[in-house]
């Protein structure tokens, strides 16, 4: 009988604990995506050194070599790819460095002061993002939130504490409290 009550209460709250991959993604190397801006430095080549936006197709438009796929790659993989393309007929031994100049935004929805799109900064937690969105509304559930995150090409949603870290591109949903 008590198992049925627990199952009923769990169903009522809609609790969906975050999958293991959800938390593991925090400790993985950062993977670039549409909306990120990268600073590419080609040492000794001032004309090629610039900030490039990753477009919705996942590419950066790089001088001389054209479109370079960036989505799903780490900055180290993008460095190697640009250097390889430059080596093919443009530069003898290019020294390329790539760093993230601006991360893609996070999105905050639900019971907050001002839902919307907000700039991500490294180390940002759910609580920091909610503060940027004007804080909790009077009806907000302030103990945990739902986060939707893309991991390895799959979109996952999980419930986390407000002290949990965010990743660029996350969508945070603050639910209304029941009582």
Backbone as JSON Lines, residues from 0, in Angstrom:
{"i":0,"aa":"X","n":[0.82,-1.19,0.0],"ca":[0.0,0.0,0.0],"c":[0.87,1.26,0.0]}
{"i":1,"aa":"X","n":[1.92,1.26,0.84],"ca":[2.78,2.46,0.91],"c":[3.54,2.68,-0.4]}
{"i":2,"aa":"X","n":[3.84,1.61,-1.13],"ca":[4.51,1.75,-2.43],"c":[3.59,2.47,-3.41]}
{"i":3,"aa":"X","n":[2.31,2.16,-3.36],"ca":[1.35,2.84,-4.24],"c":[1.26,4.32,-3.92]}
{"i":4,"aa":"X","n":[1.29,4.67,-2.65],"ca":[1.22,6.08,-2.25],"c":[2.46,6.82,-2.74]}
{"i":5,"aa":"X","n":[3.62,6.24,-2.57],"ca":[4.87,6.87,-3.03],"c":[4.84,7.03,-4.54]}
{"i":6,"aa":"X","n":[4.4,6.0,-5.26],"ca":[4.32,6.07,-6.72],"c":[3.33,7.15,-7.15]}
{"i":7,"aa":"X","n":[2.21,7.25,-6.44],"ca":[1.22,8.28,-6.76],"c":[1.79,9.67,-6.54]}
{"i":8,"aa":"X","n":[2.45,9.88,-5.39],"ca":[3.02,11.2,-5.1],"c":[4.12,11.55,-6.09]}
{"i":9,"aa":"X","n":[4.93,10.59,-6.47],"ca":[5.99,10.85,-7.46],"c":[5.37,11.24,-8.79]}
{"i":10,"aa":"X","n":[4.26,10.6,-9.16],"ca":[3.59,10.94,-10.41],"c":[2.96,12.32,-10.36]}
{"i":11,"aa":"X","n":[2.48,12.73,-9.2],"ca":[1.84,14.04,-9.05],"c":[2.84,15.18,-9.19]}
{"i":12,"aa":"X","n":[4.03,14.98,-8.67],"ca":[5.01,16.06,-8.71],"c":[5.69,16.14,-10.06]}
{"i":13,"aa":"X","n":[5.6,15.08,-10.86],"ca":[6.25,15.1,-12.18],"c":[7.77,15.09,-12.05]}
{"i":14,"aa":"X","n":[8.28,14.57,-10.95],"ca":[9.72,14.6,-10.71],"c":[10.46,13.77,-11.74]}
{"i":15,"aa":"X","n":[11.42,14.4,-12.4],"ca":[12.28,13.72,-13.37],"c":[13.72,14.01,-12.98]}
{"i":16,"aa":"X","n":[14.35,13.11,-12.23],"ca":[15.74,13.4,-11.86],"c":[16.6,13.5,-13.11]}
{"i":17,"aa":"X","n":[17.62,14.33,-13.03],"ca":[18.52,14.52,-14.17],"c":[19.24,13.22,-14.48]}
{"i":18,"aa":"X","n":[19.33,12.83,-15.76],"ca":[20.07,11.63,-16.13],"c":[21.55,11.79,-15.79]}
{"i":19,"aa":"X","n":[22.26,10.68,-15.63],"ca":[23.69,10.73,-15.28],"c":[24.48,11.54,-16.3]}
{"i":20,"aa":"X","n":[24.16,11.4,-17.58],"ca":[24.88,12.14,-18.64],"c":[24.75,13.64,-18.46]}
{"i":21,"aa":"X","n":[23.68,14.05,-17.81],"ca":[23.41,15.46,-17.57],"c":[24.52,16.09,-16.74]}
{"i":22,"aa":"X","n":[24.9,15.43,-15.66],"ca":[25.95,15.95,-14.77],"c":[27.34,15.67,-15.33]}
{"i":23,"aa":"X","n":[27.49,14.58,-16.06],"ca":[28.79,14.26,-16.66],"c":[29.19,15.3,-17.71]}
{"i":24,"aa":"X","n":[28.2,15.91,-18.37],"ca":[28.48,16.91,-19.4],"c":[29.22,18.12,-18.84]}
{"i":25,"aa":"X","n":[29.04,18.4,-17.57],"ca":[29.7,19.54,-16.92],"c":[31.22,19.35,-16.93]}
{"i":26,"aa":"X","n":[31.68,18.12,-16.81],"ca":[33.12,17.85,-16.7],"c":[33.79,17.51,-18.02]}
{"i":27,"aa":"X","n":[33.04,17.55,-19.12],"ca":[33.59,17.25,-20.44],"c":[34.18,18.51,-21.05]}
{"i":28,"aa":"X","n":[35.11,18.38,-22.01],"ca":[35.61,19.57,-22.72],"c":[34.45,20.29,-23.4]}
{"i":29,"aa":"X","n":[34.54,21.6,-23.43],"ca":[33.47,22.41,-24.02],"c":[33.36,22.13,-25.51]}
{"i":30,"aa":"X","n":[32.14,21.91,-25.98],"ca":[31.86,21.64,-27.39],"c":[31.18,22.87,-27.98]}
{"i":31,"aa":"X","n":[31.73,23.35,-29.07],"ca":[31.22,24.56,-29.72],"c":[29.86,24.31,-30.37]}
{"i":32,"aa":"X","n":[29.08,25.39,-30.48],"ca":[27.78,25.29,-31.12],"c":[27.36,26.6,-31.73]}
{"i":33,"aa":"X","n":[26.27,26.57,-32.49],"ca":[25.74,27.77,-33.13],"c":[25.46,28.83,-32.08]}
{"i":34,"aa":"X","n":[25.9,30.05,-32.36],"ca":[25.73,31.15,-31.41],"c":[26.99,31.5,-30.66]}
{"i":35,"aa":"X","n":[27.95,30.57,-30.61],"ca":[29.24,30.89,-29.98],"c":[30.04,31.79,-30.9]}
{"i":36,"aa":"X","n":[30.93,32.58,-30.32],"ca":[31.89,33.36,-31.09],"c":[33.28,32.93,-30.63]}
{"i":37,"aa":"X","n":[34.16,32.66,-31.61],"ca":[35.51,32.22,-31.29],"c":[36.53,33.26,-31.77]}
{"i":38,"aa":"X","n":[37.58,33.4,-31.01],"ca":[38.69,34.27,-31.37],"c":[39.78,33.37,-31.95]}
{"i":39,"aa":"X","n":[40.04,33.55,-33.25],"ca":[41.06,32.74,-33.93],"c":[42.28,33.62,-34.13]}
{"i":40,"aa":"X","n":[43.41,33.15,-33.64],"ca":[44.69,33.85,-33.82],"c":[45.58,32.99,-34.68]}
{"i":41,"aa":"X","n":[46.04,33.55,-35.81],"ca":[47.03,32.88,-36.65],"c":[48.29,33.73,-36.49]}
{"i":42,"aa":"X","n":[49.25,33.21,-35.73],"ca":[50.44,33.97,-35.39],"c":[51.21,34.37,-36.64]}
{"i":43,"aa":"X","n":[51.55,35.66,-36.7],"ca":[52.27,36.2,-37.84],"c":[51.37,36.56,-39.01]}
{"i":44,"aa":"X","n":[50.06,36.41,-38.86],"ca":[49.09,36.7,-39.93],"c":[47.95,37.56,-39.38]}
{"i":45,"aa":"X","n":[48.23,38.84,-39.24],"ca":[47.24,39.75,-38.64],"c":[45.93,39.8,-39.42]}
{"i":46,"aa":"X","n":[45.99,39.6,-40.73],"ca":[44.77,39.65,-41.55],"c":[43.83,38.48,-41.28]}
{"i":47,"aa":"X","n":[44.35,37.39,-40.76],"ca":[43.52,36.21,-40.49],"c":[43.04,36.16,-39.04]}
{"i":48,"aa":"X","n":[43.69,36.92,-38.17],"ca":[43.34,36.93,-36.76],"c":[42.1,37.79,-36.55]}
{"i":49,"aa":"X","n":[41.04,37.17,-36.01],"ca":[39.79,37.89,-35.84],"c":[38.84,37.06,-34.97]}
{"i":50,"aa":"X","n":[37.67,37.64,-34.67],"ca":[36.6,36.92,-33.97],"c":[35.59,36.48,-35.02]}
{"i":51,"aa":"X","n":[35.2,35.21,-34.95],"ca":[34.29,34.62,-35.92],"c":[33.09,34.01,-35.2]}
{"i":52,"aa":"X","n":[31.9,34.26,-35.75],"ca":[30.67,33.7,-35.18],"c":[30.38,32.36,-35.83]}
{"i":53,"aa":"X","n":[29.92,31.41,-35.03],"ca":[29.48,30.12,-35.55],"c":[28.02,30.29,-35.96]}
{"i":54,"aa":"X","n":[27.75,30.09,-37.24],"ca":[26.39,30.33,-37.76],"c":[25.45,29.18,-37.4]}
{"i":55,"aa":"X","n":[24.19,29.32,-37.78],"ca":[23.17,28.31,-37.46],"c":[23.46,26.96,-38.09]}
{"i":56,"aa":"X","n":[24.24,26.95,-39.15],"ca":[24.62,25.68,-39.79],"c":[25.8,25.03,-39.09]}
{"i":57,"aa":"X","n":[26.44,25.76,-38.16],"ca":[27.56,25.21,-37.4],"c":[28.92,25.5,-38.0]}
{"i":58,"aa":"X","n":[29.02,26.47,-38.9],"ca":[30.28,26.79,-39.58],"c":[30.76,28.19,-39.23]}
{"i":59,"aa":"X","n":[32.08,28.41,-39.37],"ca":[32.62,29.75,-39.36],"c":[33.12,30.03,-40.78]}
{"i":60,"aa":"X","n":[32.98,31.27,-41.21],"ca":[33.49,31.68,-42.53],"c":[34.89,32.22,-42.31]}
{"i":61,"aa":"X","n":[35.89,31.44,-42.71],"ca":[37.29,31.81,-42.46],"c":[37.95,32.25,-43.77]}
{"i":62,"aa":"X","n":[38.68,33.37,-43.75],"ca":[39.33,33.85,-44.98],"c":[40.25,32.8,-45.59]}
{"i":63,"aa":"X","n":[40.37,32.83,-46.88],"ca":[41.19,31.93,-47.69],"c":[40.61,30.53,-47.84]}
{"i":64,"aa":"X","n":[40.16,29.93,-46.75],"ca":[39.75,28.53,-46.81],"c":[38.23,28.34,-46.87]}
{"i":65,"aa":"X","n":[37.45,29.38,-46.6],"ca":[36.0,29.28,-46.68],"c":[35.37,28.75,-45.41]}
{"i":66,"aa":"X","n":[34.26,28.03,-45.57],"ca":[33.49,27.53,-44.43],"c":[34.23,26.4,-43.73]}
{"i":67,"aa":"X","n":[34.35,26.53,-42.4],"ca":[35.01,25.51,-41.58],"c":[33.99,25.01,-40.56]}
{"i":68,"aa":"X","n":[33.7,23.69,-40.54],"ca":[32.73,23.18,-39.56],"c":[33.26,23.34,-38.14]}
{"i":69,"aa":"X","n":[32.42,23.9,-37.25],"ca":[32.83,24.14,-35.87],"c":[31.9,23.46,-34.86]}
{"i":70,"aa":"X","n":[30.62,23.31,-35.2],"ca":[29.66,22.72,-34.26],"c":[30.09,21.29,-33.9]}
{"i":71,"aa":"X","n":[30.01,21.01,-32.6],"ca":[30.34,19.67,-32.12],"c":[31.83,19.43,-31.92]}
{"i":72,"aa":"X","n":[32.64,20.47,-32.13],"ca":[34.09,20.33,-31.98],"c":[34.56,21.12,-30.76]}
{"i":73,"aa":"X","n":[35.69,20.68,-30.2],"ca":[36.33,21.45,-29.13],"c":[37.2,22.52,-29.78]}
{"i":74,"aa":"X","n":[37.68,23.47,-28.99],"ca":[38.54,24.51,-29.57],"c":[39.83,23.9,-30.11]}
{"i":75,"aa":"X","n":[40.34,22.86,-29.48],"ca":[41.56,22.2,-29.96],"c":[41.32,21.54,-31.32]}
{"i":76,"aa":"X","n":[40.17,20.92,-31.48],"ca":[39.84,20.29,-32.77],"c":[39.69,21.34,-33.86]}
{"i":77,"aa":"X","n":[39.08,22.48,-33.52],"ca":[38.93,23.55,-34.5],"c":[40.28,24.15,-34.87]}
{"i":78,"aa":"X","n":[41.18,24.32,-33.9],"ca":[42.54,24.8,-34.17],"c":[43.21,23.9,-35.2]}
{"i":79,"aa":"X","n":[43.17,22.6,-34.96],"ca":[43.82,21.64,-35.86],"c":[43.21,21.68,-37.25]}
{"i":80,"aa":"X","n":[41.91,21.81,-37.32],"ca":[41.21,21.83,-38.61],"c":[41.58,23.07,-39.43]}
{"i":81,"aa":"X","n":[41.62,24.23,-38.78],"ca":[41.98,25.47,-39.47],"c":[43.43,25.4,-39.94]}
{"i":82,"aa":"X","n":[44.32,24.92,-39.07],"ca":[45.73,24.81,-39.43],"c":[45.91,23.88,-40.63]}
{"i":83,"aa":"X","n":[45.18,22.76,-40.64],"ca":[45.27,21.81,-41.75],"c":[44.82,22.45,-43.07]}
{"i":84,"aa":"X","n":[43.72,23.18,-43.03],"ca":[43.22,23.84,-44.24],"c":[44.19,24.93,-44.73]}
{"i":85,"aa":"X","n":[44.79,25.67,-43.8],"ca":[45.75,26.71,-44.18],"c":[47.03,26.11,-44.77]}
{"i":86,"aa":"X","n":[47.4,24.91,-44.3],"ca":[48.61,24.23,-44.76],"c":[48.47,23.8,-46.22]}
{"i":87,"aa":"X","n":[47.25,23.63,-46.68],"ca":[47.0,23.16,-48.05],"c":[47.03,24.34,-49.02]}
{"i":88,"aa":"X","n":[48.21,24.87,-49.27],"ca":[48.38,25.87,-50.31],"c":[48.4,27.32,-49.86]}
{"i":89,"aa":"X","n":[48.28,27.6,-48.57],"ca":[48.23,28.99,-48.13],"c":[49.4,29.37,-47.23]}
{"i":90,"aa":"X","n":[49.66,28.58,-46.2],"ca":[50.77,28.86,-45.28],"c":[51.59,27.59,-45.07]}
{"i":91,"aa":"X","n":[52.89,27.77,-44.94],"ca":[53.77,26.61,-44.81],"c":[53.58,25.89,-43.47]}
{"i":92,"aa":"X","n":[53.66,26.61,-42.38],"ca":[53.54,25.98,-41.06],"c":[52.71,26.88,-40.15]}
{"i":93,"aa":"X","n":[51.38,26.94,-40.33],"ca":[50.56,27.87,-39.56],"c":[50.49,27.5,-38.08]}
{"i":94,"aa":"X","n":[50.57,28.52,-37.23],"ca":[50.42,28.36,-35.79],"c":[49.09,29.0,-35.42]}
{"i":95,"aa":"X","n":[48.08,28.17,-35.14],"ca":[46.71,28.64,-34.93],"c":[46.3,28.41,-33.48]}
{"i":96,"aa":"X","n":[45.64,29.42,-32.92],"ca":[45.09,29.33,-31.58],"c":[43.62,29.74,-31.64]}
{"i":97,"aa":"X","n":[42.75,28.99,-30.95],"ca":[41.33,29.31,-30.9],"c":[40.89,29.34,-29.44]}
{"i":98,"aa":"X","n":[40.11,30.38,-29.1],"ca":[39.51,30.45,-27.76],"c":[38.09,30.96,-27.91]}
{"i":99,"aa":"X","n":[37.24,30.6,-26.96],"ca":[35.86,31.07,-26.99],"c":[35.85,32.54,-26.56]}
{"i":100,"aa":"X","n":[35.33,33.4,-27.42],"ca":[35.25,34.83,-27.13],"c":[33.91,35.15,-26.46]}
{"i":101,"aa":"X","n":[32.85,34.5,-26.91],"ca":[31.53,34.71,-26.33],"c":[30.74,33.41,-26.45]}
{"i":102,"aa":"X","n":[30.22,32.95,-25.31],"ca":[29.44,31.71,-25.29],"c":[28.0,31.97,-25.74]}
{"i":103,"aa":"X","n":[27.34,30.93,-26.23],"ca":[25.93,31.09,-26.59],"c":[25.12,31.34,-25.32]}
{"i":104,"aa":"X","n":[23.97,31.92,-25.49],"ca":[23.13,32.37,-24.38],"c":[22.46,31.22,-23.65]}
{"i":105,"aa":"X","n":[21.99,31.52,-22.43],"ca":[21.09,30.63,-21.7],"c":[19.72,31.27,-21.74]}
{"i":106,"aa":"X","n":[18.69,30.45,-21.57],"ca":[17.32,30.93,-21.63],"c":[16.64,30.62,-20.31]}
{"i":107,"aa":"X","n":[15.94,31.61,-19.78],"ca":[15.27,31.46,-18.49],"c":[13.78,31.67,-18.71]}
{"i":108,"aa":"X","n":[12.97,30.7,-18.26],"ca":[11.51,30.78,-18.44],"c":[10.81,30.44,-17.14]}
{"i":109,"aa":"X","n":[9.55,30.78,-17.08],"ca":[8.72,30.39,-15.94],"c":[8.59,31.49,-14.92]}
{"i":110,"aa":"X","n":[8.62,31.1,-13.66],"ca":[8.33,32.0,-12.54],"c":[9.55,32.83,-12.14]}
{"i":111,"aa":"X","n":[9.95,33.74,-13.03],"ca":[11.04,34.68,-12.76],"c":[10.57,36.09,-13.11]}
{"i":112,"aa":"X","n":[11.33,37.07,-12.69],"ca":[10.97,38.46,-12.94],"c":[10.86,38.79,-14.42]}
{"i":113,"aa":"X","n":[11.83,38.35,-15.22],"ca":[11.84,38.68,-16.65],"c":[12.39,37.5,-17.44]}
{"i":114,"aa":"X","n":[11.5,36.66,-17.96],"ca":[11.92,35.53,-18.8],"c":[12.65,36.07,-20.02]}
{"i":115,"aa":"X","n":[13.61,35.29,-20.53],"ca":[14.28,35.71,-21.74],"c":[15.62,35.04,-21.95]}
{"i":116,"aa":"X","n":[16.4,35.63,-22.82],"ca":[17.72,35.13,-23.22],"c":[18.77,35.96,-22.49]}
{"i":117,"aa":"X","n":[19.74,35.29,-21.87],"ca":[20.76,35.97,-21.07],"c":[22.15,35.46,-21.44]}
{"i":118,"aa":"X","n":[23.12,36.35,-21.32],"ca":[24.51,35.99,-21.63],"c":[25.02,34.98,-20.62]}
{"i":119,"aa":"X","n":[25.73,33.98,-21.11],"ca":[26.35,32.97,-20.25],"c":[27.75,33.44,-19.87]}
{"i":120,"aa":"X","n":[28.13,33.18,-18.63],"ca":[29.51,33.42,-18.23],"c":[30.03,32.16,-17.55]}
{"i":121,"aa":"X","n":[31.31,31.82,-17.75],"ca":[31.86,30.59,-17.17],"c":[31.63,30.53,-15.66]}
{"i":122,"aa":"X","n":[31.23,29.37,-15.19],"ca":[30.97,29.17,-13.77],"c":[29.56,29.55,-13.34]}
{"i":123,"aa":"X","n":[28.73,29.94,-14.28],"ca":[27.36,30.38,-13.96],"c":[26.55,29.22,-13.39]}
{"i":124,"aa":"X","n":[25.82,29.5,-12.32],"ca":[24.93,28.51,-11.73],"c":[23.48,28.89,-12.07]}
{"i":125,"aa":"X","n":[22.56,27.97,-11.77],"ca":[21.14,28.24,-11.99],"c":[20.74,29.49,-11.21]}
{"i":126,"aa":"X","n":[21.22,29.59,-9.97],"ca":[20.87,30.73,-9.12],"c":[21.36,32.05,-9.73]}
{"i":127,"aa":"X","n":[22.57,32.07,-10.29],"ca":[23.09,33.27,-10.95],"c":[22.2,33.67,-12.12]}
{"i":128,"aa":"X","n":[21.78,32.69,-12.91],"ca":[20.95,32.96,-14.08],"c":[19.59,33.51,-13.66]}
{"i":129,"aa":"X","n":[19.02,32.95,-12.61],"ca":[17.72,33.43,-12.12],"c":[17.85,34.85,-11.61]}
{"i":130,"aa":"X","n":[18.96,35.16,-10.93],"ca":[19.19,36.53,-10.47],"c":[19.26,37.5,-11.65]}
{"i":131,"aa":"X","n":[19.93,37.09,-12.73],"ca":[20.01,37.93,-13.93],"c":[18.63,38.16,-14.54]}
{"i":132,"aa":"X","n":[17.73,37.19,-14.35],"ca":[16.39,37.28,-14.92],"c":[15.42,37.96,-13.95]}
{"i":133,"aa":"X","n":[15.92,38.69,-12.98],"ca":[15.06,39.44,-12.07],"c":[14.63,38.69,-10.84]}
{"i":134,"aa":"X","n":[15.24,37.53,-10.58],"ca":[14.91,36.76,-9.39],"c":[13.63,35.95,-9.54]}
{"i":135,"aa":"X","n":[13.29,35.24,-8.46],"ca":[12.09,34.42,-8.45],"c":[10.84,35.29,-8.35]}
{"i":136,"aa":"X","n":[9.76,34.84,-8.96],"ca":[8.46,35.5,-8.75],"c":[7.92,35.03,-7.4]}
{"i":137,"aa":"X","n":[6.84,35.63,-6.94],"ca":[6.25,35.27,-5.65],"c":[5.71,33.83,-5.66]}
{"i":138,"aa":"X","n":[5.39,33.29,-6.82],"ca":[4.81,31.95,-6.92],"c":[5.84,30.86,-7.23]}
{"i":139,"aa":"X","n":[7.11,31.2,-7.32],"ca":[8.14,30.26,-7.79],"c":[8.47,29.17,-6.79]}
{"i":140,"aa":"X","n":[8.72,27.99,-7.32],"ca":[9.31,26.9,-6.55],"c":[10.8,27.22,-6.5]}
{"i":141,"aa":"X","n":[11.33,27.53,-5.33],"ca":[12.7,28.0,-5.23],"c":[13.71,26.91,-4.88]}
{"i":142,"aa":"X","n":[13.28,25.66,-4.77],"ca":[14.2,24.6,-4.37],"c":[14.91,23.93,-5.55]}
{"i":143,"aa":"X","n":[14.2,23.74,-6.66],"ca":[14.82,23.11,-7.82],"c":[14.13,23.58,-9.1]}
{"i":144,"aa":"X","n":[14.79,23.33,-10.23],"ca":[14.28,23.79,-11.54],"c":[14.48,22.67,-12.56]}
{"i":145,"aa":"X","n":[13.85,22.83,-13.7],"ca":[14.07,21.91,-14.82],"c":[15.02,22.58,-15.8]}
{"i":146,"aa":"X","n":[16.0,21.82,-16.25],"ca":[16.94,22.32,-17.25],"c":[16.84,21.41,-18.47]}
{"i":147,"aa":"X","n":[16.77,22.03,-19.64],"ca":[16.82,21.29,-20.89],"c":[18.18,21.57,-21.51]}
{"i":148,"aa":"X","n":[18.89,20.5,-21.86],"ca":[20.28,20.6,-22.33],"c":[20.49,19.62,-23.47]}
{"i":149,"aa":"X","n":[21.28,20.03,-24.45],"ca":[21.63,19.12,-25.54],"c":[22.96,18.44,-25.2]}
{"i":150,"aa":"X","n":[22.92,17.1,-25.21],"ca":[24.11,16.3,-24.88],"c":[24.28,15.26,-25.96]}
{"i":151,"aa":"X","n":[25.43,15.28,-26.63],"ca":[25.72,14.32,-27.7],"c":[24.6,14.25,-28.73]}
{"i":152,"aa":"X","n":[24.07,15.4,-29.09],"ca":[23.04,15.47,-30.12],"c":[21.64,15.13,-29.64]}
{"i":153,"aa":"X","n":[21.48,14.79,-28.36],"ca":[20.17,14.47,-27.81],"c":[19.74,15.57,-26.85]}
{"i":154,"aa":"X","n":[18.46,15.93,-26.91],"ca":[17.92,16.93,-25.99],"c":[17.39,16.2,-24.76]}
{"i":155,"aa":"X","n":[17.89,16.6,-23.58],"ca":[17.49,15.97,-22.33],"c":[16.98,17.03,-21.37]}
{"i":156,"aa":"X","n":[16.0,16.65,-20.54],"ca":[15.5,17.54,-19.5],"c":[15.64,16.82,-18.17]}
{"i":157,"aa":"X","n":[16.1,17.55,-17.16],"ca":[16.24,16.98,-15.83],"c":[16.03,18.03,-14.77]}
{"i":158,"aa":"X","n":[15.69,17.59,-13.6],"ca":[15.44,18.48,-12.47],"c":[16.72,18.57,-11.64]}
{"i":159,"aa":"X","n":[17.15,19.8,-11.36],"ca":[18.4,20.02,-10.62],"c":[18.17,21.07,-9.53]}
{"i":160,"aa":"X","n":[19.1,21.13,-8.6],"ca":[19.08,22.15,-7.56],"c":[19.51,23.49,-8.14]}
{"i":161,"aa":"X","n":[19.15,24.58,-7.47],"ca":[19.51,25.9,-8.0],"c":[21.0,26.2,-7.85]}
{"i":162,"aa":"X","n":[21.72,25.38,-7.09],"ca":[23.17,25.56,-6.96],"c":[23.94,24.86,-8.07]}
{"i":163,"aa":"X","n":[23.26,24.11,-8.93],"ca":[23.93,23.37,-10.01],"c":[24.47,24.32,-11.08]}
{"i":164,"aa":"X","n":[25.58,23.93,-11.71],"ca":[26.14,24.76,-12.79],"c":[25.33,24.64,-14.07]}
{"i":165,"aa":"X","n":[25.41,25.69,-14.87],"ca":[24.77,25.71,-16.19],"c":[25.82,25.55,-17.27]}
{"i":166,"aa":"X","n":[25.37,25.19,-18.46],"ca":[26.21,25.16,-19.65],"c":[25.62,26.13,-20.67]}
{"i":167,"aa":"X","n":[26.44,26.67,-21.56],"ca":[25.9,27.53,-22.61],"c":[24.82,26.8,-23.4]}
{"i":168,"aa":"X","n":[23.75,27.51,-23.74],"ca":[22.67,26.91,-24.5],"c":[21.58,26.27,-23.66]}
{"i":169,"aa":"X","n":[21.79,26.16,-22.33],"ca":[20.77,25.56,-21.46],"c":[19.51,26.4,-21.43]}
{"i":170,"aa":"X","n":[18.39,25.73,-21.22],"ca":[17.11,26.42,-20.98],"c":[16.67,26.04,-19.58]}
{"i":171,"aa":"X","n":[16.44,27.05,-18.75],"ca":[16.03,26.86,-17.35],"c":[14.54,27.16,-17.25]}
{"i":172,"aa":"X","n":[13.79,26.26,-16.64],"ca":[12.37,26.49,-16.41],"c":[12.1,26.45,-14.92]}
{"i":173,"aa":"X","n":[11.65,27.58,-14.36],"ca":[11.3,27.68,-12.95],"c":[9.81,27.42,-12.83]}
{"i":174,"aa":"X","n":[9.47,26.34,-12.11],"ca":[8.08,25.94,-11.97],"c":[7.37,26.76,-10.88]}
{"i":175,"aa":"X","n":[6.06,26.74,-10.94],"ca":[5.24,27.37,-9.91],"c":[5.14,26.38,-8.74]}
{"i":176,"aa":"X","n":[5.19,26.89,-7.52],"ca":[5.06,25.99,-6.37],"c":[3.6,25.64,-6.19]}
{"i":177,"aa":"X","n":[3.36,24.48,-5.59],"ca":[1.99,24.0,-5.44],"c":[1.26,24.68,-4.26]}
{"i":178,"aa":"X","n":[1.99,25.03,-3.2],"ca":[1.33,25.61,-2.02],"c":[1.99,26.89,-1.63]}
